[in-house]
Amino acid sequence: MRNDRLRRLVLWPACLLPAGLLCSCNGQLETGKPADPTAWRSLFDGKTLKGWKVPEWGGSGKVYVKDGAVHMKEGEMCTGITYEDANSLPREDYELALEAMRAEGGDFFCGLTFPVGKDPISLILGGWAGMVTGLSCINYMDASENETTQSIEYENKKWYRVRVRVIKTHIFAWVDDKLIISVAREDKKISIRPEVDLSVPLGIATYRTHGVACNIRIRRLSEAERTEVPEEP
């Protein structure tokens, strides 16, 4: 009788077992079916800074987690977090997203540094006294002086949805689902400003501003997305 009961349990469909009995290993479910490679993967658990380090630029503000978000308090220079597992990050054909807010201050509340092939670049939101938005750096020119430069008015204590996409031909960026940057990579020198060198390969920094970030996630692109060029902003 006992053996029959065990046999029925083993043969019982996995989808009918209690969720706590299912496990995963290397991205695969118990059934052996691979997880969707284009699905979002969370990089921040909303409770701790596990997987992240807090660089010390000199005079950085306090960094802590509260109410599901990471707070980067105003310092004398940059304050931020840097992802530790560089080897797990894609460098081409991927998308990165988060929500960001400027709680207090008047400079950039989201300096998002991310890999573009072998080189890093930063998306700056609200720099140079609060409005300048763009990529730093393209052909050695920063977000205040290159082809991506623009002014966007950001409200303090308001969340913004931020997303970047890297394909072999372009870099794209969206704020609140509005495409704000579409720049071709061909013949471009990609780099960062030295102020955020401790954010490499992936990091979020603020400058003399209390910035907040949550829901940090990454995904690989589908075959179709790898060649898709969204409509110009």
N, C-alpha and C positions, 0 to 999 in steps of 0.2 A: 504493500500500500504506500509506504513512504517513498519508494523508488518511483512509483507512478506519479505521485505528487511532484517530485522533483523534475521528472520528465516533462510534465505539463508546464511547469514554470519556465524551463529552459526554452520550450517551444512557443511560449506566449509572445505575441507581437510586442516589439520594443515600444511602440507608440502607446500601448495600453499600460505600460509599467509606470509607477509613480516617477515623477520627473527627477526626484533625488537619486534614483537608481541608475540614471543614464550618466555616462561620463564621456569625456573627449580626450584625445591624445594627438598632439601635433596637428590640430585643426580638423581631425576626423571624428565623426560620431561613432558610436559602438557598432552601427550597421556596416561600417567600412566605406560609406559614401563620403567623398570629400566635401568640405565646406565650400561655399561659394567664394572663390578667390577675390571677387570684386566687392564683397560685403565690407561694411565699415568695421574697423578694429579699434576699440577704445585704447587710448594711451594714458588715460588718467582715471583713477577709480573714484574720484570725487570724495575720498575720505582721507587719503594720505598722499605723500609725495613719492610713493614707491615707484621706482623706475626713473625718477628724476633727481637731478642734483641742483643745488643752489650755488651758482658761481659767486665769487666775491670780486667785484670790479674795483672795490675801494669806495667806502661810503655808501654801500647798497642799503636799501631799506629792508624791513622785516618781510619774510615770506612765510605764509601759513595757509592752511586749508580750513575753510569755514562754510557751512551750508552748501556743500557740494561744489565749491569753487576754490581756486587758488588765488590768494590775494598777494599782490606784489606792491608793498608800500613804498611811498615816496622816499627816495634817498638822495644823496649828493650827486650821484651819477646814475648808472643803469641798475635796475633790480630785475631779477627774473629767474627762470628755471630752464634747465637744459636736459634733453632726453639722454639717458645713459647708454641704451643699447643701439649704438650706431649701426651695427651689422644687420639688425633686423629691418632697417628702413629701406624702402625702395628709393632709387635716385632718378628713375625715369618712369613715365607712364603711371602716374599716381595722382591722388587727390588728398588734400589735407584740409580739415575743417575744425572750427571751434566757435564758441561764443565769447565775446570780449566786451568789457565795459570800462570806461574811465570813471572811477568812483570820485576821485578828487585830483586836482592838478590841471595843468594847461599844456602839456606836451604829449608825446606819443604814449598811448596806453597799450598799444599792441605792436611791438616790433617782432614780427614772426619770421625767424630765420629758418630756411629749409633748403635741402639739396636740389641742385639743378645739374644733373650729371655728376661730374667730379667736383663741381664748385658750389659754394653756398651763395644765397641771395636773401635779402630781407624785404618783407612787405611792411612798410611803415604807415601806420594809421594815426594821424593827428600830430605829426611832428612840427618842429619850427613854429612854436607858439600856438599849436592846437588844431590846425586844419590841413596842413600839407600831407598828401597821400601819394605813395608811389613805391617803386622798387629801388633799393640801394644794394648794389650799384650796377649800372649799365655803362660800359665803356668808361669806367672810372668816374662817372658822374652819379651823384646820389639822388635820393628821391625828391629833392628840391629843385633839380636842374636837368632832368633827362626827359625823354619822350613819354614817360609814364606819369609825370608830375601833374597833380591836380589839387584843387582845394575842396574839401568836404567838411561841412560843419558837423561836428560830433557833440552830442549832448552828454553832459555828465550824468551818471547814474542811469544810463540807458544801455541795454544790451544790444549788441550788433552781431549778426551772423556773418562769419568770415570764412571764405573758402578759397583755396588756391589749387590750381591744376598744372601739372608739368607734363608736357609731351615732348617728343624729340625736336619738334619744330617751333613750339611756342610755350610761353608762360601766361596763364590766365589768373585773374583774381576777381572775386565777387564780394560785395558787401550787401547784406540783406537781399541776396539773390539777384542783385543788379551787377552786370558785368562792368567792372570799372577799368580793368587792364587786360589788354590783349597785345602781347609783344612777341615778335618773331625772334628766335634765338640765333639765326644765321648771322655770322660775322659780328656777333656781340661778345664782348668780354664781360663775364659775369663775376661779381665779387661782392664783398661786404665792407662796411665801414669798420675801422678798428674798434669802435666803441662796443660792438656786439660780437667780437671774436670769440668770446666765451660761450656764445649761443650755438656754435657749430657742433654737430651737424643739424640739429633741430632744437629750437628754443624759442621762448617767448620772453621778451624784455620790455620794460617801461623806462622812461627817462624823466626823473624828477616828477613823477606822477604815480598816484595809486591806481594801478590797473588790476582788473579781475578777469579770470578766464575759466571756462568750464567746457565740458563736453568735447574734449580734445580727441580727435579720431583721424584715422587714415585708412585709405583703401587703394587697391590697385585698379587700374582702368580696364574696361573690356576692350576687345580688339577694335570695335567700332569707335570707341571713345579715343583711342590712341591716335587716330587720324582726323578726328572731328575738330573743326575750328569754329567756335561759336560766333554769332554775329558780333561785329565790332561794336564797342560801346559808343 
